[in-house]
Amino acid sequence: MEEALLLLLPPLETGEERGSRNGRWVDGIKDEGKKLGCLAGPMVAVTLSQYLLQVISNMMVGHLGQLSLSSAAIATSLTGVTGFSVILGMASGMETLCGQAYGAKQYQKLGTHMYRAIFSLVLVCLPISLIWVNMGKILCFIGQDPVISREAQKYAVWLIPGLFAFATTQPLMKFLLSQSIVLPMFLSSLLTLALHIPLCWYLVFRTELGYVGAALSMSILYWLNVLILGFYITYSESCKATRSLITKEAFRGISEFFHLALPSAVMICLEWWSFELLVLLSGLLPNPKLETAVLSICLTSISCLDAIPYGLGAAVSTRVGNELGAGNPERARLAVRVVTVIALTEAVVVSVTLFALRRVVGYAYSSETEVADHVMEMVPLVCLSVIMDSLQGVLSGVARGCGWQNIGAYVNFGAFYLFGIPVAVVLGFLLHIRGKGLWIGILGGATLQTLLLFTITACTNWQQQVKMAKERTSEGIIPLENSLK
């Protein structure tokens, strides 16, 4: 009987064995943290560089007068909503396909996915371009000033070449990111940002183009980015195993790409559009100039800070996709845990720093005391938004790495459009809390979004995710009902 009981009990660990196991666990965390850091750091710089292209353009256009600035600002907002956000979202579907294929060592599939995505996104650019060509009519139809509408349309038309370049760049970047090749993207982004400053200045102030010179400068540099990344992929030894020739397979699998790309676009666009809607709602409040200025300052600040969680999200998307494709569920789970701790630590540090600078943040954007004071009152809410955005940024990256874009789309729709925006309207207009009420509503939506994504991630069966990744890389896209298991 004693011998039978001993067989049922687990063997006792010695102190040395326990120490060895703990040491391996700590080494695993350090190794995963290093891998995530090497991916996230350059991706933060890439994201921030791309965002600064628009910021610098608007800063230079602002020196030409209010009409030029207003036209460029409206055009930038609408082209972002109707074009760049859609392309960025659809391209994010490649994070699942390429990440898992690379982990499964099906290297030739990466090139096929890349060509398929470029072709698909270029097709999507065609109807978007028609919208931009008719932007003036659309703006006049919704009641905007005819002069501003006409000038905004000119700006958008000069951005159309940049849209096609953006649609080509994103698949190239996802192709490299899935292989953890981030240095070329980092250097290319810094180079285009550095060249944008003198080129934009020259086209805006030294040619007859005026404010549309800023749009042309961005289009030129977007294409330069395409050439640099395309050249690297074509001739670099790092991509030797994964680059491939264009074949009929790339065109036969377009539906496969759209199956992930469309929910991925919905997932990203729903969140992006909710913040744009926040600015539009602020224009309906009493003293709209003040409210819009304050919310624009807060959104600009948080957009810059969002580069950090987006970089972390891109890193964990790659790590999770690679490990699931390679059949390593525990490594995928470890990557999620480590990146969550990193994101929470980063969010606390950034929010505490922002809160400490709350008295001077407003003056960085405006010299008016009234605006700066209102910004100071909003900073505590912005700090909470930084924490929520950091957590949801990495959790969204986990969703992209696993292929849960459809779930993310449902979560974002419910969190922002069924909860956050209605609460914002009630607080801002019915309870007269104004701009602060609008922000509280969106913050509530972001909090609900984070809680839902966290719950889904915590309840994930990682063994099942490995099985789904294997089916996806060998046969194609997993049906929606299976991805919810």
C-alpha positions in Angstrom: 0.0 0.0 0.0 2.8 2.4 0.9 4.5 1.7 -2.4 1.2 2.4 -4.3 0.8 5.8 -2.6 4.3 6.8 -3.4 3.7 6.1 -7.1 0.7 8.5 -7.0 2.6 11.3 -5.3 4.8 13.6 -7.4 8.5 13.3 -6.7 9.9 15.7 -4.1 12.2 18.4 -5.4 15.5 19.1 -3.8 16.5 22.6 -3.1 19.0 22.4 -6.0 16.3 21.2 -8.4 13.9 23.9 -7.4 16.6 26.6 -7.7 17.4 25.3 -11.2 13.8 25.4 -12.3 13.4 29.0 -10.9 16.6 30.0 -12.7 15.3 28.7 -16.0 12.0 30.6 -15.5 13.9 33.8 -14.8 16.2 33.3 -17.8 13.1 32.7 -20.0 11.6 36.0 -18.9 14.8 37.8 -19.5 15.2 36.2 -22.9 11.6 37.1 -23.9 12.0 40.6 -22.6 15.1 41.1 -24.7 13.4 39.8 -27.8 10.4 42.1 -27.3 12.6 45.1 -26.6 14.6 44.6 -29.7 11.4 44.5 -31.7 9.4 47.2 -29.9 12.2 49.9 -29.7 12.6 50.3 -33.4 8.9 50.0 -34.1 8.2 52.9 -31.7 10.6 55.0 -33.7 9.0 53.9 -37.0 5.5 54.7 -35.8 6.5 58.1 -34.3 8.4 59.0 -37.5 5.4 58.3 -39.7 3.2 60.4 -37.4 5.7 63.3 -37.4 5.5 63.5 -41.2 1.9 64.9 -40.8 2.8 67.0 -37.8 5.7 68.7 -39.6 3.5 69.3 -42.7 0.8 71.0 -40.7 3.3 73.1 -38.8 4.8 74.4 -42.0 1.4 74.9 -43.7 0.3 76.8 -40.6 2.7 79.7 -41.4 0.8 80.3 -44.7 -2.3 81.5 -42.9 -5.6 80.2 -41.4 -7.2 79.1 -44.7 -4.2 76.9 -45.6 -4.0 75.4 -42.1 -7.7 74.7 -41.9 -7.8 73.2 -45.3 -4.8 71.0 -44.7 -6.1 70.0 -41.2 -9.5 68.9 -42.5 -7.9 67.1 -45.4 -5.5 65.3 -43.1 -8.3 64.2 -40.8 -10.6 62.9 -43.6 -7.8 61.2 -45.6 -6.8 59.5 -42.3 -10.4 58.3 -41.6 -11.3 57.3 -45.2 -7.9 56.1 -46.4 -4.8 55.6 -44.3 -6.7 54.0 -41.4 -8.4 51.5 -43.7 -5.1 50.5 -45.4 -3.2 50.2 -42.1 -6.0 48.1 -40.7 -6.2 45.8 -43.6 -2.4 45.3 -43.8 -2.5 44.2 -40.1 -4.0 41.0 -41.2 -0.6 40.1 -42.5 0.7 40.0 -39.0 -1.3 36.8 -38.4 -0.5 35.2 -41.8 3.2 36.0 -42.1 3.9 35.7 -38.4 2.5 32.2 -38.1 3.9 31.1 -41.5 7.4 32.2 -40.4 7.1 30.3 -37.1 6.0 27.2 -39.0 9.1 27.6 -41.3 6.9 27.9 -44.4 9.2 30.7 -45.6 8.0 30.9 -49.2 4.5 31.7 -48.1 5.7 35.0 -46.7 6.5 36.3 -50.2 3.2 35.1 -51.5 1.3 36.8 -48.7 3.2 40.0 -49.3 2.4 40.2 -53.1 -1.2 39.3 -52.4 -1.5 42.0 -49.8 0.1 44.7 -52.1 -2.2 43.8 -55.0 -5.3 43.7 -52.8 -4.6 47.0 -51.1 -3.8 48.8 -54.4 -7.3 47.7 -55.5 -8.8 49.1 -52.4 -7.0 52.4 -53.1 -9.0 53.0 -56.3 -12.4 53.7 -54.7 -10.7 55.6 -51.9 -9.1 57.9 -54.5 -12.5 58.6 -56.0 -13.7 59.8 -52.6 -10.7 62.0 -52.2 -11.1 63.5 -55.7 -14.7 64.5 -54.7 -13.8 65.5 -51.2 -14.8 69.2 -51.9 -18.4 68.2 -52.9 -18.7 65.9 -49.9 -17.6 68.6 -47.4 -20.0 71.1 -49.0 -22.8 68.6 -48.7 -22.2 68.2 -45.0 -22.2 72.0 -44.5 -18.5 72.9 -44.5 -17.3 76.3 -45.9 -17.1 76.0 -49.7 -13.7 77.8 -49.9 -12.1 75.5 -47.2 -13.7 72.5 -48.9 -12.3 73.3 -52.3 -8.8 73.8 -50.8 -9.0 70.6 -48.7 -9.8 68.7 -51.9 -6.7 70.0 -53.6 -4.6 68.8 -50.6 -6.2 65.4 -50.7 -5.7 65.0 -54.4 -1.9 65.5 -54.0 -1.9 62.8 -51.3 -3.3 60.2 -53.7 0.1 59.1 -54.9 1.1 58.7 -51.2 -1.9 56.5 -50.6 -0.8 54.0 -53.2 2.8 54.2 -51.8 1.4 53.6 -48.2 -0.6 50.6 -49.5 2.7 49.2 -50.8 4.8 50.1 -47.8 2.6 48.4 -45.2 2.9 44.8 -46.6 6.6 45.3 -47.0 6.9 46.3 -43.4 4.7 43.4 -42.2 6.8 41.0 -44.3 10.0 42.2 -42.5 8.4 42.5 -39.0 7.2 38.9 -39.1 10.9 37.9 -39.4 12.0 40.3 -36.7 13.9 42.4 -39.3 13.3 45.9 -38.0 16.5 47.8 -38.6 15.8 48.6 -42.3 12.4 50.0 -41.3 14.0 52.0 -38.5 16.7 53.5 -40.7 14.3 54.1 -43.7 11.8 55.9 -41.4 14.4 58.2 -39.9 15.8 59.0 -43.4 12.4 59.9 -44.8 11.6 62.1 -41.7 15.0 63.9 -42.0 14.5 64.5 -45.8 10.9 65.6 -45.3 11.8 68.7 -43.3 13.9 70.4 -46.1 11.8 69.0 -49.0 8.5 70.1 -47.4 10.0 73.6 -46.6 11.2 74.0 -50.2 7.9 72.9 -51.8 5.8 75.0 -49.5 7.8 78.2 -49.3 10.0 78.2 -52.4 7.6 77.0 -55.2 4.1 78.0 -56.4 2.6 74.9 -54.9 2.1 76.5 -51.5 0.3 74.4 -48.9 -0.2 71.4 -51.3 3.6 71.1 -51.4 3.3 69.5 -48.0 1.1 66.8 -49.4 3.4 66.3 -52.4 6.4 66.0 -50.1 4.7 63.2 -48.1 3.8 61.4 -51.3 7.4 61.6 -52.6 8.8 60.3 -49.4 6.3 57.5 -49.0 7.5 56.3 -52.4 11.1 56.7 -51.3 10.3 54.4 -48.4 8.9 51.8 -50.8 12.0 51.9 -52.9 14.3 51.5 -49.9 12.4 48.6 -48.4 11.9 47.0 -51.8 15.6 47.2 -52.5 16.5 45.6 -49.2 14.0 42.8 -49.6 15.2 42.1 -53.1 18.9 42.0 -52.4 19.4 41.3 -48.7 20.7 37.9 -47.6 18.4 38.2 -44.5 15.4 37.8 -46.8 16.9 35.1 -49.1 14.8 32.3 -47.7 11.5 34.2 -47.6 11.4 36.3 -50.8 9.8 34.6 -53.8 8.7 35.4 -57.4 5.2 36.6 -58.1 3.1 33.5 -58.9 -0.5 32.8 -59.7 -0.9 31.6 -56.1 -0.7 35.2 -54.9 -3.8 36.1 -56.9 -5.7 33.0 -56.2 -5.7 33.6 -52.5 -7.1 37.1 -52.4 -10.2 36.0 -50.6 -7.9 34.4 -48.0 -6.3 37.7 -47.4 -9.6 39.7 -47.2 -11.0 37.1 -44.7 -8.5 38.5 -42.1 -7.9 42.0 -43.6 -11.5 43.2 -43.4 -12.1 42.4 -39.7 -8.6 43.7 -39.0 -9.5 47.0 -40.7 -12.8 47.2 -38.8 -11.0 46.6 -35.5 -8.5 49.4 -36.0 -10.9 51.9 -37.8 -13.6 51.7 -35.2 -11.2 52.9 -32.5 -9.6 55.5 -34.8 -12.9 56.9 -35.9 -14.3 57.2 -32.4 -11.6 59.7 -31.5 -12.2 61.7 -34.7 -15.9 61.7 -33.8 -14.9 63.1 -30.4 -13.4 66.2 -32.1 -16.5 66.6 -34.3 -18.8 66.5 -31.2 -16.7 69.1 -29.5 -17.6 71.5 -32.2 -21.2 71.3 -31.2 -20.5 72.4 -27.6 -20.9 75.9 -26.2 -17.6 77.8 -26.9 -16.6 75.4 -29.6 -13.3 77.0 -30.4 -12.0 76.5 -26.8 -13.4 73.0 -26.5 -12.1 71.8 -29.9 -8.7 73.4 -29.3 -8.4 71.6 -25.9 -9.5 68.2 -27.1 -7.3 68.5 -30.2 -4.3 69.2 -27.9 -5.1 66.2 -25.8 -5.6 64.0 -28.8 -2.3 65.2 -30.4 -0.5 64.4 -27.1 -1.9 61.0 -26.7 -1.3 60.2 -30.4 2.4 60.8 -29.9 2.4 58.7 -26.8 0.5 55.9 -28.5 3.6 55.1 -30.5 5.0 53.2 -27.5 2.1 50.8 -27.0 1.8 50.4 -30.8 5.5 49.3 -31.0 4.9 46.9 -28.1 1.8 45.6 -29.8 3.7 45.0 -33.1 6.4 43.2 -31.1 4.1 40.9 -29.2 2.1 40.2 -32.4 5.3 39.0 -34.0 6.4 36.9 -31.1 3.0 35.3 -30.5 2.5 34.6 -34.2 6.0 33.1 -34.5 5.6 30.9 -31.4 2.1 29.7 -32.4 3.3 28.8 -35.9 6.3 27.0 -34.4 3.9 25.0 -32.0 5.2 26.6 -28.8 2.1 27.6 -26.7 4.0 28.2 -23.5 6.4 30.6 -25.2 3.5 32.5 -26.7 1.8 32.7 -23.3 5.1 33.9 -21.8 5.4 36.6 -24.4 1.9 37.9 -23.5 2.7 38.0 -19.8 6.1 39.7 -20.2 4.7 42.4 -22.6 1.8 43.1 -20.3 4.1 43.8 -17.4 6.3 46.0 -19.7 3.3 47.9 -21.0 1.9 48.5 -17.5 5.3 49.7 -16.3 5.7 52.1 -19.3 2.1 53.4 -18.8 2.7 54.3 -15.2 6.0 56.0 -15.9 4.6 58.0 -18.8 1.3 59.0 -17.0 3.2 60.1 -13.8 5.5 62.2 -15.9 2.6 63.7 -17.9 0.8 64.5 -14.6 3.9 66.2 -13.2 4.0 68.4 -16.3 0.3 69.2 -16.4 0.9 72.9 -15.8 3.1 73.4 -18.8 1.6 70.9 -21.3 -1.0 73.4 -22.6 1.6 76.1 -23.2 3.5 73.8 -25.6 0.6 74.2 -28.0 -1.0 77.5 -27.1 0.1 80.8 -25.5 -3.5 81.5 -24.3 -3.9 81.0 -20.6 -7.5 79.9 -20.9 -6.6 77.0 -23.2 -3.6 76.0 -21.1 -5.7 76.0 -17.9 -8.4 73.8 -19.5 -5.7 71.4 -20.7 -4.3 71.2 -17.2 -7.8 70.1 -16.0 -7.9 67.4 -18.7 -4.4 66.0 -18.0 -5.6 63.5 -15.2 -8.1 62.0 -17.6 -5.4 61.9 -20.3 -3.1 60.0 -17.8 -5.8 57.4 -17.3 -6.2 57.1 -21.1 -2.5 56.5 -21.4 -2.7 53.5 -19.1 -5.8 52.1 -20.9 -4.2 52.7 -24.3 -1.0 51.0 -23.3 -2.8 47.9 -22.1 -5.2 47.6 -25.0 -2.4 48.3 -27.5 -0.5 45.2 -26.5 -3.7 43.1 -26.1 -4.7 44.2 -29.6 -1.2 43.0 -30.8 -1.9 39.6 -29.2 -5.2 39.5 -31.1 -3.5 40.1 -34.4 -0.8 37.5 -33.6 -3.5 34.9 -32.9 -5.9 35.9 -35.7 -8.7 37.2 -33.4 -9.3 40.3 -35.5 -13.0 39.4 -35.8 -13.3 39.3 -32.0 -11.5 42.6 -31.7 -13.9 44.2 -34.2 -16.9 43.1 -32.0 -15.1 44.3 -28.9 -14.3 47.7 -30.3 -17.8 48.2 -31.7 -19.4 47.4 -28.4 -17.0 49.3 -26.2 -16.9 52.5 -28.2 -20.2 52.7 -30.2 -22.6 51.0 -27.8 -21.1 52.3 -24.6 -18.3 54.9 -24.9 -19.8 57.4 -27.4 -23.4 57.3 -25.9 -21.9 58.0 -22.5 -19.9 60.8 -23.9 -23.0 62.4 -25.5 -24.9 62.1 -22.2 -22.1 63.6 -20.1 -21.1 66.2 -22.6 -24.5 67.5 -23.7 -27.2 66.3 -21.3 -25.3 66.7 -18.1 -23.3 69.7 -19.4 -19.9 68.5 -18.5 -18.8 69.5 -22.0 -15.4 68.5 -23.3 -14.4 66.7 -20.1 -17.6 64.7 -20.3 -16.8 63.7 -23.9 -13.4 62.5 -22.9 -14.8 60.6 -19.9 -17.1 58.8 -22.2 -14.3 57.7 -24.6 -12.2 56.8 -21.6 -15.0 54.6 -20.4 -15.1 52.9 -23.8 -11.4 52.3 -23.8 -11.6 50.9 -20.3 -14.3 48.5 -21.3 -12.3 47.6 -24.4 -9.3 46.8 -22.3 -11.2 44.7 -19.8 -12.9 42.6 -22.6 -9.6 42.0 -24.4 -7.9 41.1 -21.1 -10.6 38.6 -20.2 -10.4 37.0 -23.7 -6.7 36.8 -23.5 -6.7 35.4 -19.9 -9.2 32.6 -21.0 -7.3 31.6 -24.1 -6.6 28.0 -24.7 -3.0 28.3 -26.1 -2.9 24.6 -27.1 -6.0 25.2 -29.3 -4.4 28.4 -30.7 -1.4 26.3 -31.8 -3.7 23.8 -33.5 -5.5 26.7 -35.3 -2.2 28.2 -36.4 -1.2 24.8 -37.8 -4.4 24.6 -39.8 -4.1 28.1 -41.0 -0.6 27.8 -42.3 -1.2 24.4 -43.9 -4.7 24.8 -45.4 -5.8 28.5 -45.1 -8.0 30.7 -43.0 -9.8 29.3 -39.9 -13.6 29.6 -40.0 -15.0 32.3 -37.7 -16.8 29.8 -35.4 -13.5 27.9 -34.8 -11.5 31.1 -34.0 -13.9 31.9 -31.1 -13.1 28.6 -29.3 
